[in-house]
């Protein structure tokens, strides 16, 4: 038993350890003399140890065997309190009629559990994909599809086993089998590894453009397969379209246009800005807006910005009639101007847009936009305002959605209606004290509070309150973030209970010159050689030709430098030669032992890897999917340590993937979130109350350079024997917010412009128009929207208009005078 590679523990009927071999010493970390005569519960997790005596006593009385004679997977506890996954075979050895001992044989399966866990992680990532994904063989037959294929109108069962050409246009479908066959013969890649736009056929028969990314997966010993990911790029096209419209309007508006940051730095201007102030676009960009102000105004401008951002007091913003001011041109000339300024908020970013007209060229268009109400309605963060007595003055759409209350039910009532009872009892007294003393105990702080919904359920939230004074009005603005986005977690597949073989592995000992000195029975069976045929021969006879060719050289280099990447590392998927000439796939762990001052031998433990080929193939498929995904994927353990991150995650946050693995995931978070995150995870592990897991929510992330960005995050949990693993899918939504911002800016520009403006589709259909156009043409917005622009043209022009549009679309020939 001492030479057995498996850990062997024997106990008597009272649970006292009587035998504890060397492999058991290595596995648990106890010395044999420490373990023997101790109760076996020292080797168990607490929840098992607490009931073990009951199991033994019940078996002694009933003789009912539940696990005896069976191989089971379990978790042991080592001397250092760490746990490890093992497979155990439990046997009873009868010594006399009244006396027997129980023998347990343990094998470490933590590596196999790890591989299984990685595959389950990758499978979870695949399920989280919102884009259709397929796996096909070299003939085009579909072997896998994710649930997102429902986007095409199919159920998964409808397409498995069918040819992938079923989702292609007829033209491509006819040639696809030939294209595949040609690639398998020539290996010339035309679409593999790069995104291409293709027409995809839905079940309904309609053809829709989608971006296709194809990856080839090749694992030695397995057939080649291909994965294809179909991505809807309509958002990118929408963004480009909105950006084009916005750019055209900015260029056409007869007012000087400026866009500046919170610090007053100019990021965008139009042609009219250069004409009015005499600076070129290059001279404007990156400079402070103070460059177009006289010195007496410019020296106060930074203070104006800081005061507004700190106190919310508006002196220039949102004045419909504009503000009379003075501009200063490049040559030092000052002149009266009319200034219109708007604040633009997209997620956590903020900028300001200004429209400037020469006083003499002032247009009379009315601007009736109320930015405060716009922000209140569009901001995804719940926002409400109250007076200093607690009466609700406004209640945003996000507040309605979060609490279940309608604004008409809330406005005019005391804010205590959405507070938990304990807070509500003291709220009036706290407001009274603040009105009297001005001492801030809640205002300008970030607090964790409990909010009450209309249905009386409670949820935790993070609250921020500001006191704003505007003229004689004084009120409180409260913003809170719902921290309990509850959703049912994804049901995970049950872990496999398949029993693993306990057969001993092939073992080989060779000299430092590669001569085989020992070759066990398992090695004979694995390689097909008898022991006498191998011992005394060079190990190269068992190696793949490519390895054998350089092996002596590698050994010589090791003898000289004592440096190698092989010894001490578990290497997978290597190839060897069977006596019959067939290829063998194996994993190996090699160790060097000194037998004298200047001599070593190498001990190699080999495992047949052919049975794991399918698992490796699945793992490669899932890794390829994770790498090809356009979303950022990060996987952490229950200590918040990053286990894995894909390429897109590294690109999004500005890190190399190797730099983040092993670090705390809060490195991707702003400080106000990072400081609480470990506590959130710990609380979930203890209470199992889900606030984020299984759901999708919007938040703020932090890049390596400190820049913050808006993201949408969804989280799934994988439960393993070794603890919970969490998979996060992170999507950068800055482009979505920019789309909203461009739409908002475009609408503002059109309304402020004194010129009649109409926007049409390439076919002439009117999609937008401004008030100046309605007044000029005597049409309402509803009269124009959706109709062809020819309705406002004389008959002789309208008859030629479709031709003009077609000629411009196909050849770029404009009928309009460039001037």
N, C-alpha and C positions, 0 to 999 in steps of 0.2 A: 504493500500500500504506500510505502514511503516514496517509491519511484513513480507513482501514478501522477500523470499530468493534471488530472482533475482533483479539486479539493474534496477530501473525504472527512466527514465528521460522524462519529458514532456516539449514541447516547443510550443510557439505560431507561427503564420504564418511569423513572422519576425526573428525567430530563437532564441528568448530569452527564457532561461530556466525558467519554472514556477513551476516545481516539481522536487525534487531530494531526493530520499529516502535513508535510512540508508545503504542499500546494495550498492547504488551508491557511497555514501561517502567512504565506505570501498574499493570499486573498484578503484576509481580515486584518492582518497586522499584529495579531496577538502571538506571543511565543507559545509553544506547545505547553510548557509548564504553567502558563497563565490561564490557558483555556481548559485544560484537563482538570476535572473535579469542580469546575464552575458550571452553573446552569446554562443551558444552551440559549436562553433568552438574551444573553449578552451579544449574540450574533444577529438579533432580530430588530426590526423597527418596533417602536413602542406599542403601536396599536396591535401588532401581532403578538409581542411578548406578553401583553397583559392577559391574553386569553389562551396561551399555549398550554398551561397546566390543565385547564378545563378540557382541551382537546385530548391530551394524554389520558386523563382520568376517564373520559367518556369511552375512548377506545378500549381501555383495560376492562371496562364493565360490559360493553356491547359487542366488542370485536368487529364493529362496523367500520370498514376501511373506506375512507373518502379520497385520500390522495396516495395511499401506499401503493407501490407498484406502478405509479404514473409519473410522467415527466411534466413538471409545472414551471411556469415562469414566475419569479418572485423578486423582491428587493431585499437585500441584506444591509446591515449596518456595520461598518468597519469600526476598528478601535478609535480612529480619529473622528468618529461620528458622521463621516461621509457615507452616502448610500451608493449602491451599485446594483445593476440588473444582472440576474443570474438565472440559469435553468437548473432545476434540481430534480434528481431521481431519488425517491424515498423508498427504502426497502426495510423489511423486518427480517431479522436473522434469529431463528428460534434456537436457543442453546439447550434448554431442558423444557420439560412440560410446563414449568412454572416461570421460567426465566427466558427472556429474549432481549435483544438489543435492536436499536433502529439505526440504520446506516443511510446517510444522505450523501449523494455525489453531486457536487456543484461545478458548473461550467460558466465562465464569464461570457455574457452575451451583450454587454453594453455597447460594443462596436456595432453589432447587428441592429440593436435598438436605435442607435444613432442614425444608421442608414435609413431605417424605416421611418424615423422621425423626420429626417430631411425630405424624404419622398412625400410624407403627409403634409409637411410645410409647403412643398412645391405644388401639391395637388390643391391645397387650400388657395394658393395664389391663383392657380388656373381657374378655380371656381369664381374668384373675385373679379376676373376679367369681364369687362362690360362689352368687349368687342368679340365677334365670332371668331373662333379658333378651330382649325381642323388639323388632323394628322392623316397623311395618306402614304401608301406604299408606292413602289416604283411603277405600278400599273395604274395608279390614280384612284385606287379603292380607298374609301374613307374608313379609317380604323378608330378614330376618336373625334368627338366634337364636344364643345362645352355648351352650357345652357344658353349662352348668348346667341346661339343660332336661331333662337326664337325671333330675333330681330328680322330674319329673312322669311319668317312665317313657318319654319319647320320645327318639329319636335326632334330631339336627338335620335330617337329610335327610327325616325323616318329616313335618316340619311346614312346611318352606320351601315357599311357593306355596299353602299352605292358608289358610283363613280363621281369624282369631284366635278366632272363636266356638267352635272345637273344644275350647278349654280353659275354657269358661265353663259355668255352670249352665244348664240348659235354659231357665229363665225369662229370664235375661239374654241368652242366645244368640239367642232369637227376636226381641228388640228391638234388637240391637246395630247392625245395618246402618241401621236407621231413626235411631238415636241419632247415628251418625256423619254421616249425610246431613243431619240437622237442624243439627249443629254446623257443618258446612261452609257451610251457608246463613246461620245466625244469628251464628256466632262467639261464642256465649255459652258460657263455660266453667263446667262443673259439676264435673268430676272432674280436669281437666287442671291440673297444678301443685300438687296437694295429695294427701297420702296418704289412701287409703280402704281399708277392709277388704272383701274380696270372697271369694266361694267359688270356688275354682279346681278344675276337673275334671281329675283325673289320668287317665292312659291306662287304668288299671284301672277307671275309672268312679267312683271315690270322690271326694267333694267335701271339700276341705280349706281352711280359712280362711288367707288370705295378705294382707299389706299390699301394695297396688298404688300405684305412683307413675308417672304418665303425664306426659311432656313433649312439646310440639309443636316441630318443627324446620322453620323456613321459611327458605329461601335463595332470593333473587330469581333467577328464571329456571329454578327447579327445582320439581318437585311437592312439596307439603306431605307430611311423613311424621311418624309418632308413635313414640316409644320408651316401652316399659313395663317396669318393674322389679318383680318379685314378691319380696317379702321375708318370710321366716319369722320371725314375732314370738313364737314359742312361748316363747323364753327370757324375754322381757319379761313374758309372762303367768305363767310359772313363778315369776319373781322376785316379781311382785305377789302371787301365791298364797302363797309362802313368807313374804313380809313380813306378810301378813294373819294367817297362822297364828301366826307369831312374836309379833305385836302382841297377839293374843288371849291367848296363854299368859302373856306378860309382865304383862298386865292382870289375869289370873286367879290367878296364883301367890300363895300366902298369905305369901310372904316379901318383904321389901323388896328391890328390885332396883336396882342401879346399873351403869352402863357408863361407864368412864373411859378417857382417853387415856394415852399413855406418861408424860405430865407430870402426870397426876392430875386432869385437867379433866373434869367430868361432862358426858356427852353424852346420857344417857338414864336415866329413872327410871320407876317404875310408881306406881300409886295407893297401894300399901302403904307405899312410901317416905315419902310425904307424911304418911300416918296415923301412922307410927312416929316420925318426927323432927319433924313440925310445920311443915315448909317446903312451899311450893307448888312445882309443877313449874317455873314460871318463875323461882323463886328458886334452884332447884337448877342448871338448865342454864347451862353456861359458867363455873360456880364450881369451886373446887378441892374434892376429896372431903374435905379436912381440916376442912371446915365441920361435919361430923357427928362429929368426934373431940374428946375432951378435949385441953386444951393440951399436957399432958405427952406425948401420943401424936402430936398433929398436928405438933409442931415436929420430930419425927424422921422423918415420913412421906416427905418428899422424899429424904432420905438412903437410906431403905429402897429406894425406887424406883430411884435411881441405882446403888446397890450391886447390885441384882438385874440391872439392864440391863448393867452392866459385867462382873460376875463370874458371873452365873447362879445365885447362891446363893438358894435359896427358903426363906423364913421363914414365909410365909403361903400361897403358891400351892399348889394341888393337895393340900390336906389333906382326905381323905375324911370325916373325923369333924368337920371344921370347927375353927375357932380361937376359944377363949374370949377375948372382948375387951370393951371398954367403949364405948358410944355416947353421944353428947351431942345432946340435942334443941334446938330453936330457943329454948326458954325457959331453957336452961342446965342442965336436968335430965340427970344421967348415969344409965345403967342398963346392966346386963350384957347382952351379945349374943353370939350365935354367928355367926361370919363364914366364908363359903365363897367362895373367890376362884379364878377360872380365867383363863388367858391365851388370847386369841383371836388367831390369826395368819391373815391373808388376803393372800397375796402378800407385799409388802414392808411392809404396814401391820400395826400391832399395837395391841391394846386389851385392857383387863381388864374382866371382869364379876364383880360381887360380889353375893352373896345374904346378907341380914342378917335374923336372927330374934331376937326378944326371948327371953332365956334361959328364961323361963317358958313360952314357946310353941314351944320347940324340938321339931322333928319328928324321928322316929327313922328316917327313910328312909336307906338306905345309899347312898353315892356311891362307886362303884368305877371311876371313869373315870381313866385314866392319860394325862394330856395329853402327856407326853413321847413316849409311843409313838404317840399320834394325830398329833403333828406329824411324827414320823419317817416315818410311813406316807403322809401326805397331801402333804407338802412336795415340790414338783416338783424342788427342788435336791437332788442327791446328797449325803447326809450319812452319815458313819460315825464311830464312836468307837473309840479304842484306849487301852490302858493306857500307862504311861510307858516300857514296853519294846517297844511296837509291836504287841502282840497285839490283834487286832480283837475288839471287844466287841459292836458292833452295826453293821448294814449295811442301809441303808434300801432301800425298793422302787425308788426312783429310781437308787440305786447299781447294783442288779441290772440294770435296763433299760439303763443307760449302759455298763456294763463287760461284761455277759454272764455274770457270775458269780452263782450262787445263794448266798443268805446262809448256808445250811448248809455250803457249801463253803469259805466265807471265815472265819466266826466261829471264833475259837480259833487262827487261823493268823497269821503275821506279815504286816503290811500291805505288806511289800516285794513281795508276790505281784502287786500291781497297779502297781508302779513300773517304770520303764525300768531297764535293767541298770546304767547309770552311777549313778543315784540310789540304787538298791537296795544297791550295794556300800558306800556310806558312811552309810546311814541309821542302822544300829545305833550307829555311833560318834558321830553327831550327837545321838542320844537320850541316850547315856551322858554326853556332855559337858553336855547340858542338865540331867540329873538331878543332876550334880555341882555345876555353877556357877549354874544358873538363868538363864544368859544366853540371851536370845531372838534367834535368827537367822532363824527361820521363823514362830514364833508371833506372832499379832497383826499379820501383814503380808499383803499381797495379792501372790501370786506366780504367775508363768507356769510351769507344769510340764508334764511329759509323762506320761500315764497309759497303762498296758498293759491291753488287754482280754483276756478269756479265750482268744480265738483268736490272741493274741500281736500283734495289730495295735496301733499306737500312735496316740494323739491328743493334741492340745494342750488344756490346761485351765487355768483360773484357780483357784487354791487359797487358802483362808483357814483358818487353824488357831487354835483357842482352847484354853487350859488351864483346866479347870474343877475346882474342889475342892468336895466336898460331904461334910462331916463328916470321916471318915478316908479317904474315897475320893478318888482323884485320877485324872483321865483327860483325854484330848485329844479335841476334837471337830473334825472336818475337813469343810468344805463345798467342793465344787468345781463349776465350771461347764464343761460340754463346749463348747469353742469350735469344734468341727468338724462341725456338723450337716450331713452330706454328703447331697446329693440331686442327681439328674440335673437339669441346667438345661433350661428349656423350649427346644425347637428353634425357632429363629426362621426366619421366611420369608426366602428369598434376595432380595437387593435386585434391583430391576428393572433389566434391561439394555437397555430400550427406548431407541432413539436419539432425541434431541431435534432439532428443526428448527434449522437454522443461518441461517434467513432473517433479514435485518436488520429492526429494529423501526421503527415509525413515529416520526418526529422532527418536532417543531413548535417554531418560534421565534416569540415574540410580544413586542410592546412592553409597557411598563409600564402602558399604557392598554387592553391586551387586543387589539391589532390584530395579525393574523397577518402575519409577515414572511418566514417560510420554511416549506415544506410538502413533505416528500420523497415519493418514489414509493411507499414502503410505506404512508405516511399516505393517499395517494390511494386505494390498494387497500383500506385498512381502512375509510375513511369513505365511499368512493364518489364523492367530489368530485375534479374536476381541479384542479391547482395554481392555475390562473388564476382559478378560481371562489372560492378561499378567501383567497389573499394579498390584503391590503388590507382584509379584512372583520374584524368582531369575532369573537373566538373563540367567542362565545356561540352561533353558528350550529351548532357541533358538540356543544354541551352538552345535557344533559338539561334540560327546562324548569325544574325546581325549582332546579337549580344556576344556570342562565342568569339567573334572576330576580334573584339577589343578587350575581352575579359582579362587576359594576361597583362595587358598594358595598364588596365585600371588597377589590378592588384599591385603591380610594381609601383605605381604612383602612390597608392595608399601606404605601402611599406616605407616609402621615402618621406611622405608628408603627414601621415596619420590623419588625413582629411578625406571625408567621404559623405555623400548624401544618402547612402544606402543603409549603413549600420544604425540600428536603433529606431528606424522609421518603418512604419507599416505601409508597404507598397502594394498597390492593387492593379489587377488587370494585366499582369505580365504573361509572357508566352514562353513555353518550353516545348521539347520534342519527346513524344512517346517512342518507345522502342519500335513500334510499328510505323513510325514516321508521321503520325497524325499530330496536329497542333494541340497543345494543352494550355488552358488559361488558369492562372493561379495567383493567389496573394501570398506575400512572404514577409516575415519578420526576422531580421538577421541581427546577431549579436556577436561581438568579439570577446574572447576569453584569453587572458595571459596564462601560459603554462610555464614560462621561465622569463628571465629578465629581457630576453630579446626574441621571444617566440610567442606567436598567438595562434589560436584556432578560431574558426568561424562556425557558429551554430545557427542553422536556418530552420525555422518552423514554417511549413507550407500548408496552405489551405486551398482546396479545389474551389475555384471561383466560377466554374461553368454554370453552377446552379444559380449564381447571383447575376448572370449576364442580363436576364430580363429586368431585374431590379435596377441594374446600372443603366440599362437602356431607358427605363422609365425616368430615372433620375436625370439623365442627359436631356431627355425631351423636356422635362419640367424646368431644368436649368436654362435651356435654350429659350423656352417660353418666357421665363422671368427676365432674361437678358433682352429679348426682343420687345418686351412690353414698353409702351410709350409712357406709362405711369411709373412713378418711383415706388419701389417696394423695399421695405426694411423689416427685418425680423428680429425680435428681442426676446430675452428670457424674462422670468418673473422678478429678476433683480434689475431690470431695465438695461441690461447689457446687450449691445448690438451683436447678433450672431451672424447676420448676413444682410447684404444690401446689393441691389442690382446696379448696373451701369448708369441708368437714368437717375437713380438716387444720388450717385456721386456727382453727376453733371448738374443736377438741380441745386445742390447745396455747395458746390465748388470744392469737393474733396475727392481724393483718390479713394476708391472703395477700401483698399487695404488700410487706409488711415483711420477709418471709422469702426471697423470690426474690433470688438473688445471694449469699446468706449460706451459711456452712458448715452442713451438716446436723447437726453435733454440737451445735448450739444446742438441739436437742430431746433431748439426752442428759444424764444425770447426769455429774458431773466424772470419776468413776472409769471410765466408758465413753468419754466424749468425748476424753480424753487419748490413748487408743489407736486411735481409729477411723480417722484418716487413715492411720496405719501399716498397719491391716488392709487397707484398700482398695489402698494402694500395693503391698503384698505380693501381693495377688491379681492385680493388673495385671501384675506381673512373673512370678509363678509359674503363674498360671491354676489354682491349686488351690482348689477351691470348698469353703467351710466353711459359708456361710450361704445363698448364692445357690441358688435353686430349692427351698429348704426353708421351713419355718415353725417359728418358735421363740418362746418367751415371754421377755420382758425388761422392763426398767424405763425409762420415758421421763420427761422433765422439761418441765413447762409454763413459760410466761413468768413466772409468779409464784413459780417455784422449787419448786412442788409436784411430787412424784414420783407416777407412776401406773403400774400394771401394764398391759402391752400384749402383743398377739400380732402378730408381724411376719413377712411373707413378702416375699421379694425376687426380682425377675427382672432379667435383663440383656438389653440390646439392643445389638448390635454394629453400629456405623456406620463409614463411612470416616473420620470425624472423631474416633473414639474410642468408648469404652463409655459407655452410659447405663444407670442402674440405677433401676428402678421399685419403690418400697416400698409395700406395702399394710399399714396400721397399724390394728389393731382394739383399742379400749378394752375390756379384760376385767374392769374393776372390778365390773360387775354380776354376772358369772359368779362371781367370788370372793365377792361379797356373798351370792349364793345359797348357796354352800357354808357361809359363815359363819352365815347365818340357820338353815340346817338343823342345824348343829352346836349353836348356841345353843338352838334349840327342843328338841333332844334333851336337852341339859343341864338345861334348866328342867323338863322333864317328869320326868326322873329324880330331881332334887333335891326336887321338890314331894312333900309327904307325902300329897297327895290323889290318888285314882284319877283319871287323865286319859285320855280317848279322843278321837281326832280322826277325823271322818268326812267323806266326800265329800257333795256336795249330794243324792245319791240314797240316802244312809244307809250306804254301804259304809265299813267301818272301814279306815283306812290306817295308824294308829299308836296305841300305847297304852304306858303306863308300868308299872313294877314294882308300884306301889301298886294299880293297877287289877287286875293279875293276882292279887295276894294277896287283894284284896277279893272278886273274882268267881270265884276258883278256876279261871281259864282261863289257858292259856299264850298268849304273843304269837302263835304260829302258829295257835292255835285262833281267835283274834279277827280277825287281818288278812285282809282280802278278803271277809269275811262281813258281812251286814247287821246293824246295831246292834240290830235288833229281837230278836236272839237273847238279849239280856240283859234284855229287858223282860217284864213280865207280859203274858199274852195280851190282856187288854182294852186295854192301852196300845199294844201292838204293832200291833193291828188299826187303830188311828187314826194311827199314826206317819207313814205315807206321805202321808196327807192333810195333817198338820201341816207336813211338809217342803215340800209343793207350795204350800200357802198362804203360807208364809214366803218361798219363792223368788219367787212371782209378785206378792205384795202387801205383803211386809214385815211381815205380821201374826205376832207371836210368841206362842206358846202358853205360854212360860215367864214366870214372875213377874219383872218387871224388878228387884225387890229382890234 
